[in-house]
Amino acid sequence: MAVAITLLVLDITVPDPARTTALGHALARAWPNYAAYVISFITIGIIWINHHAMISRLQRADHTILILNLLLLMSIGVLPFATALMSAYLRQGHGQHLAAAIYSGAFLAMSILFATLNRHILLRKAHYIGADLSLERRRLILKRSLTGLLPYVVATGLAFVSPYATIAICGAVAVFYALPLASSG
């Protein structure tokens, strides 16, 4: 996850002084890079925090937990590509809808895999959990991890109508999960 977060910044480049006469204007034109970076950084950061909470509950893991975790990490590894794609195509006259769908679709895939792993641990393998968590508490944790699924589905569907709506929804989900109540899990 640290590598994915680090790779995100590589898409933010310094404007070429030989091609730029107005630095402020060149920086302002790059706003899609900054927006996609911040949204992806917050999302990966929150996943990192929640992943730590989820995994630290375990006393042991089975093969399914390891495979689901591997798939989750793979989906996180794709986010720098999806972020670069979104920032590069958001304001283009072509490809912006597909880029937005790939961007939100990558978040959707990651969210599905996180929820699947969380569900497996909290409901199917609760006996692997070290702390005594009631079924009610485990369901509440799972419910919070499922909250982002619907907005990501909507964002992916809206990508073909408005890539700006897509990035706004992904940003709203990042802010939601950054809130203390939503990210406690």
N, C-alpha and C positions, 0 to 999 in steps of 0.2 A: 504494500500500500504506500509505503514511503517512496518507492521508486515511481509509482504512478503519479503521486502528487508532484514529485520533482520533475517528471517529464512534462507535466502540464505547462510549466513556465517556459519551456523551450519554444512555444508558439508565440510568445510575446517577444517581439524584436524591436530593436532600436531603429527608428527611421533613418534611412541613408541620407547623410548630410549633402551628398552630391545631387540627390534627386529631390530634396525637400528644401523649400524656401521658407516655409512657415512651420516651425516645429510644433507649435500648439495645435495647428490644424491637422497635421499628420498624426499627432497623438490622439486627437479627438476622433479622427476617422477610424482608428483602430479599436473603437469601443467594443465591437463584437468579440475581439480577442480577450479584453478585460472581463467582460460579462461572462463569457463561457468559462474563463479561467476561475473566476470567483465561485460560480455555481458548482463547477466540478470539484474545486478544492474543498469547499464546504461539504459537498456530498461525500467525497471520499473520506474526509476527516471524520465526519459523523459515523460513517460505516466503520471506520477504524476503531472509534471509541466503542460503538455498539458491538463490533466483532470481539473486541477485547472483553467486554462484559459477558458476552455469550460464551466465549471459549473459557474464560476464567471460572465459570460456574462448574465446569466439568471436572470430575475426578479421573475420568478415562474417556477414551473415544473408541468407536468401532469403525469398521471399514466404510460404512455408509457416511458417517460424519466426516471422515477424511476425504472421501470422494466429493461430497457436497461442498466441503470447504475449498477443495481444489478448484471446483467449477466456479465458486464465488470469486476466488482470487483471479481466475482467468477473466471473468467478466469485468473485474476492476482494472485489470491490465489493459483492457481495450478502451477504457475511458479517455486516455490521452489522445488516441486516434480520433475518437468520436468528437471530442472537444475541438481538436484542430480542424476537423472537417466542418463543424458547425461555425466556428469563427471565420473560416475562409470563405464559406458560401452564403452566410446569412444575408448579405446585402448584394449578392450577385443576381443577375437576371436569369440565371439558369442553375439548376442543381440545388437551390436553397431548400426546397421542400423535401427532397430525398435526404439531404444532409441533416435537416431538423428531425426527420423520422429516425435516422440512424442514431442521432444524439439521444433523443428521448427513449428510443428503443433500447439503447445500451443501458440507460438508467433503469428501464423497466426490467430487462433481463437480470441486472444485478439485484434489483429489489425482489424479484421472484426467487432467485437463488438464495438470497439472505433469508427471506421468509421461509423457504423450504428447509434450510438448515436449522433455523430457529425452531420451526415446528417439530422437526425430527428430534431435536434435543429436548424441547420443553414438553412435548406430549408423548412421543414414542419411546424416548430414552431418558425419561425423568429420573430413573434410578441411577443414571450416570452423574447426576447433578450432586455436588458436594453439599450445598446449602439446602436447608429445608424450605422449599418454596411450595406454598399451597397451590392447588390446581387453579384456583381463582387468580392468584398472582401470575402464574405461568400463562394463563389465557390472556390476561391484561397485557403482559409483555408481548405476546404474539400479536394481539390486536394492534398494538402500536406499530409493530413492524409491518403490518399489512396495510396501514393507512396510506402509504405512498403508492400502492399499486394502481388504484383507480386514477389518480391524477396523471401518472405516467402513461396509462392507457389512453386517457383523453389527450394528453400532450402529443402522443404518437399519432393519434387519429387527426388531430388538428394541424399537424405538420404539413399536410397537403393543402391546407387552407391558408394557414398563417404561421410561418416559422417564428415570427415574433411572439405569437401566443404560446408556442411551444417552449421557447426559452424562458418566457415569463412564468409558465407553470412549473418548469423544472427549477427555476429560481425560488418560487414560492414553496415547493416541497423541501428544498434545501434549508430555507429559513425555518419552516415548520419543524424539521428534525433537529435544527440547531437549538430550539427552545428546550429548556431543561426537562419539562414534563415529557415531551415527545421522545427525547433521546435517552431517557432513563430506561435501560433495558438490560 
